[in-house]
């Protein structure tokens, strides 16, 4: 079977399955999800073996960054967290079928809304194999059929995880084709997938800037995407500097290869001479490369000069740009100009500045006195996430099961006719 026909058949099967999955009971979905979680933990060794195979394959490349390795690598603890994430999805209220905003019209009609699945969702993603489980299980709970297309670098891990999920779906009697995976690593598979306007209702790309731009430019299917995670932390002159050190260190070092890691640090000029040497010492001990503005260079010796591109860059690595600013207005303007509307934070004890930052920073997640690393579906109580949208339509921020639904109007009458 040709690649084009293979992808087309998957789309047709998905569309047929979507109508059936939309009315599957919450109990059956939850039972299946719990079995998936148990099976993932039970088959940890099998998953790790597949992950090692992927790791060996990518080691042949000379351009692998530590951040890339971090995104690809699974450990027993990460697999356990993956399973726990599925169990958290089970605990969430099923949004499908929820009826709300009912109102009685003057003619007696009852008009309201019912929450329904989006239908068929195509997920195109890169090196993080946990997306296979997060996306598959969130779509299942929200009544959506999913077609998964992971990156070639994690193909073995993704297949191992997908095979566990589809086995449990089939053994529990869910509709055939309710969860699908594109096994080929040929790049043409993505372009063929993007042509399925009759069968896929929405595409969600998860990966780097190039992938997202390619998807947006090459499909007529609605796209829910996130931009890069060029996240900022602004340390105000009225900040608790010890707290600021801990927040900045965590946001940069704890896991630098993810989209909610800090990429630019903004520091008020009044505390720069005190704060920058202290935080620089901690960051350098963690092998973070620092790049600074002219004022930063005068305070910190032996660091690189930041150029214009640095303010725009999502490093996804142990690299940090630093800029000293005159006031909160300059910090906010810098974030809104260079940022990607993902996650940005202020550290301050001044309530007036807190409110200004919350109101004026145009990002999907805006923090006060906390690390940007919390922008995550699990951390926000969503169970898991399908992605982090930096758009303003139809969803923004971490997307959980409710963001994977839409609504339809329902109208209850007693024989009314329009005159």
N, C-alpha and C positions, 0 to 999 in steps of 0.2 A: 504494500500500500504506500502511495506517495505521501510525503510529509504534508502537503496541502490537504489531501483527502483525510489523513489521520487527524489533523487539527479540526477540520470541518466536522468529522464524525463525533469528536469529543464535544464540540459546541452543540450539535443537535441533541445528543444524549443529555447534556447538561440542561438544555431548555425543557426537555420532556420531564426530567427529574425534578426540576424546580417547582412545578405545580404540585407534585406529590409531597415534596419535602416541606412545602409551606404549611401543610395541614397536619404534619406529624405532631403527636402529642409531646408536651414538655417532658413527661415522665420517660418516654422512650428516648428522647434526645439526651436526657440526663443519665440514664442507665448506660447508654452507649459511651458517653463522655467519661464516666467513671471507669468503665472497662478499658478505655483507651489509656487513661492515666495509670491504671494498674499494670497494663501491658508494657507501657514505656519503661516503668521502673523495673519490671521483671526482666525485660530484655536489654538492660543497660549494657551488658558486655557486647551484645551483638551491635548495638548502636555505636559503641566506642570503637569497635573493630572497623566499621564502615567509615567512621570519622578519621581514624588513623590512615586508612587507605587514601582518603581525600588529602590529608596532610602530606603524605608522601608524594602525591602527584604534584601539589603546588610547590613543594620544596625545590623542584627542578627549575623554578623561576628565580631569577636573581633580584627581582624587584619587589619581593615580599616585605611588607612593613610589619613591625610588631603589632600594630593595631589590626592589620588584616588577619594575622595569626590569631589574635584574641577573638575576633568576630567568628572565625571559622571553628576554633577549637571547642570541643565539648569535654566535660569532666563528669565524674559521677555526681558531683554536687549540682552542676548545671542541669543534668538530666533530671535529677530529683526536683529541682526548681521548676523545670518544664512540666513535670507531672503535677506538681502542686498548683501551677497556673491553670491547668485544665480543671482541677477540682474546684478552684475558685470560680471558674466560669459556671460550673454546675450550681454553685450557691446563688448566682445572680438570678434575679427575677426575669423570666422569659418575657421579652417585650412584644412578641408576636400575638396579635389578637387583642391587645389593650385598646379599650374604647375610652375616649376622653373628649373634652370640650363639647359635650352634648348641650344643646340649647333648644328651647321650644320657640318656634316661629309663631307670628300672629295667626297664621292659618292652621296651626296645630301640628305642623310637621316638626319632627325631632331631627335636628341636623347635628352631626358630630363627626369624629374621625376615628379610624381604626388603624393601628400600627401593623404594617405588613413587611415581609422581606423585600429587599431590593430585587432579588431574583437570582441571576447568575453573575458571580463576581470573578473576574480574572485577576490573579495576583502574580506580578512579575517582580522577582526579588533576586538579590545577590548572595553574598557569602554567609549570611547568618542562618544556620539550619533551624534555630528555634522558631523562625518565621513559619516554617512548614506546619508546626504544631499549633502555634498561636492562631494563624490564619485559618487553618482547617477547622479547628474546634470552635472558634468564634463564629465562623460562617455556619457551622452545624447548629449551634445553639440559637442563632438568629434566623434559622430557617432558610439560609441561602446555600445554593449549590456553589462550589468553588472549583476553579481550574487553576492549579498551581504550576508555576514555571520558575523553578529555582535556578541559580547560577551553576555553571559547569564545575566550578571549583569545589562545590559541596554536593555533587550529584549523588554520591554513594550514601552519604548521611541522610540526605533528603529522601531518597528512595526507601531506606530502612525505616525511617519515621512514617512515611506515607503508607508503606505496606502494613504497618501495625494499625494505623488508623482505618484504612479501608477494610482490612480484615474484620475489625470489630463492627464497623458500619454494616457490612454484609451479613455477619453472623447474627446481628440484632434486627435484621429485616428492614433496614432503611432502603429507600429507593435506589435502584441501580444507577450509577453515575452521579450520585449526590456529592461525591468528592473525587476529583480527578487530578492526575499529575502528568505533566508532559515529560516523558522519560528522556527524550533526545536532548543532546546538548548543542545541536545545530542552531546557529543564530537565526536562521530563517524561520524557526518555530515561533519566535516572538513576532516577526512581521506578519505571519499567517494568523496568529492569534489576534492581532490588532485589527484584522479585517472582518472579524466575526460580529458585525454590527447587528445581525438578526438574532444572535444567540447569546451574546454577553451584554449584560446591562450596565456594568461599570468595570473599569480597569483601575487597579491600585498598584502603582509601581513603588517598590521599596528598594532604594539603593542610592548610588551616587548621582551627581548632577547630570552626567552624560546619559545615563539610563532614563532618568525622568524626562529630560528634554527630548530624547528620541521617542518615547511613548507619546508625549503630548503632540509632537509634530507629525506622527504617523498613524493616527487613528481618528475615526469619527465617533468612537465610543466615548461616553462621558468618562473623565479621568478625575480621580481624587488623589492628589499627590502632595508630597511634602518637599519643600525646598531643602537646601543644605542646612545643617545645624550650626550656623555661625553664632554661637551663644556668648553673651557678655555677662560679666559681673562688675558692678560699679561699687567701689568702696568709698563711702562718703566721709567727710571730715568728722562727722559725729557718729562714726561707727565704733562698736566694740572691736578693737583691733585683734584681740585674741580670737574672738568669734570669726572675724573676717579671715584670719589665717586658715582656720579649719575649713571654712566654707570654700575658699579659693583652692586650697590644696585638694580637697575632695572632688571639686568640680573638674579639675584638670587631670588629676593623677589616678583616681579610683578606677576609671575605665575610659581611657582617652579615645578609643576607637569607635565610640558611639555618638549619635547625633545630638545628645543632650549634654555632652562635655563642653566645658568652657573653652573658647578659643581666643578671646580678647579680655584682658583685665584693664579696667578704667579706675584710676585712683585720683582722688582729690588732691590738689597741690599742697594743701595745708598739712597733710599727713604723709605725703610721699616720702620725705626723708626718713621718717620713722618706719613706715610700713613696708616699703619696697625692699630694704636690705633684709628684713626679717623673713618676708615671704620668699624672696629670691633664694635665701639659704636653704629653706625647706624644699623648694622646687628643684634646685640644682642637685640636691642629695637624691632626688627621684629621677635624675637624668633628664629634666625638662630643659629644652633649649629655649632661651629667652630672646625676644626681639623687641627693642624699645624705641620710643619716640626720642627726640633730642634731649628732653628733660630727663627721661629715664636713663639715657646713656650717661648723663652727668652724675647721676646718683649711683648707678650700678656699673661697675667696670667689667670688662671682658664679655660683654654680650653683643649680639648683632644689632645693627641698625634696622629698624622696621621701615619697609617701603610701602607704597600705596597698596600694592597687592596683598600685603599682610592683613590689612584691615578687612578685606573681603573674604579671606580664606578660611574654609573649614579644614583644619589640618588633619583631624582624626588621628592624631599622633601626639607625642610628647613635645609639642612646640607651643609656645604661648606668646602672643603679641601684647605689649603693655603700653598704655598711653596715660599720661598725666593730664588731667582736665582742670579747668578753672572752677567749675561749678556743676551743679546737677543739670542745668540747662544744656551745657556742652555735652555731658554724658548722654542725656536723652537724645539729643540731635545726632550724636555719633551712632548710637544704637539704631535709631530709625533710618539713618542713611546707609550704614554698612551692614546692618544685621539682616538675617533671613526670616525674621518674624517667627522664630521657633521658641526659644526660652531665654529669658534675660532676668537678672537679679540685681537688687540693691541691698547693700548692707549699711544700715543706719539706725540710730535710736531716735531720729527726728520724725514725728508723726506726719507733719506737714509735707516733708519730702517723700515719705512713704506714699501718701495719697497722690502726690504729683506724679511719681514714678508709675504707680498703678494705672493712673488715668492716661498718661501721655505716651507710654511705651506701647507700640503697636505690635504685640507679639501674641502667639497662641497661649503661652504660659508666662506669667510675670510673677516673680518671686520677691519676697521680703525676708531678709535674714535666713536664707536657706540655699542649699546647693541646687543648681539647675539639673543635677543628675536625677531628680525625682520625676522628671517629665516622662512618665511611663504608665501604661494602662494598669499594670498590677499595683504600682505605688499609689495611683489615684483611685483605687478601689473598683476598677473596671474588670478585674479578673485577668485580663491580658489586653493586648491591643492588636488591631489589624495594621496600624501604622500611626504616624503623627502628622496630621494635616496642618499645613501652614496656609491653606486657602481660607476663604471666608464663606464659601458655599460648598457643599451642603453640611460640612462638618469642619471643626477646627480643634486642634490639639489631639491628644491621644484618642483614638477611635475604638470604642468598645462595641458591645452588641447593639445598643440603642442606635448608634450612628450607622449601623448596617441595616437599618430599616427605613422605610418611608411611610407615608400615610395615604389612605384613601378616605374620601367622604362617605359616610353612611347616612341614609335618610330613611326614617321610619314614618310611615303615614297611615291614615285611616280612610283612604279613598279620595284624598285631595286631588283636584285637577286645577291647572292654571287657567285663569280667565283672562 
